[in-house]
Amino acid sequence: PIEWAIDGETTSLHYQASYVVVNTQATGGTANALVNFSITYE
């Protein structure tokens, strides 16, 4: 249910919003993966 809009500049904002929503619904394992992705993407 993660919708990352990898388009270019809007990705940062869109990704952050999705991350917050998913983090609340996702489990620890999923949240961990999201955090890792954030670091890698940045």
C-alpha positions as CSV (number, residue, x, y, z in Angstrom):
1,P,0.0,0.0,0.0
2,I,3.0,2.3,-0.4
3,E,2.6,4.8,-3.2
4,W,6.0,6.4,-3.9
5,A,5.9,9.0,-6.6
6,I,9.4,8.7,-8.0
7,D,9.1,11.6,-10.4
8,G,12.0,13.9,-9.4
9,E,11.4,16.8,-7.1
10,T,8.0,16.0,-5.7
11,T,9.3,12.6,-4.6
12,S,10.7,14.0,-1.3
13,L,7.4,15.4,-0.2
14,H,5.3,12.5,-1.5
15,Y,7.6,10.0,0.0
16,Q,7.6,11.6,3.4
17,A,3.8,11.7,3.5
18,S,3.5,8.1,2.4
19,Y,6.2,7.1,5.0
20,V,4.3,8.7,7.9
21,V,1.0,7.0,6.9
22,V,2.6,3.6,6.3
23,N,4.7,3.8,9.4
24,T,1.5,4.1,11.5
25,Q,0.0,1.1,9.8
26,A,3.0,-1.0,9.1
27,T,4.8,-3.2,11.6
28,G,8.3,-2.8,13.0
29,G,9.9,-4.8,10.2
30,T,8.2,-2.8,7.5
31,A,8.9,0.5,9.2
32,N,12.5,-0.4,9.5
33,A,12.7,-1.1,5.7
34,L,11.1,2.3,5.1
35,V,13.6,4.1,7.2
36,N,16.4,2.3,5.4
37,F,15.0,3.3,2.1
38,S,14.8,6.9,3.2
39,I,18.5,7.0,4.0
40,T,19.4,5.3,0.8
41,Y,17.1,7.5,-1.3
42,E,18.4,10.7,0.3
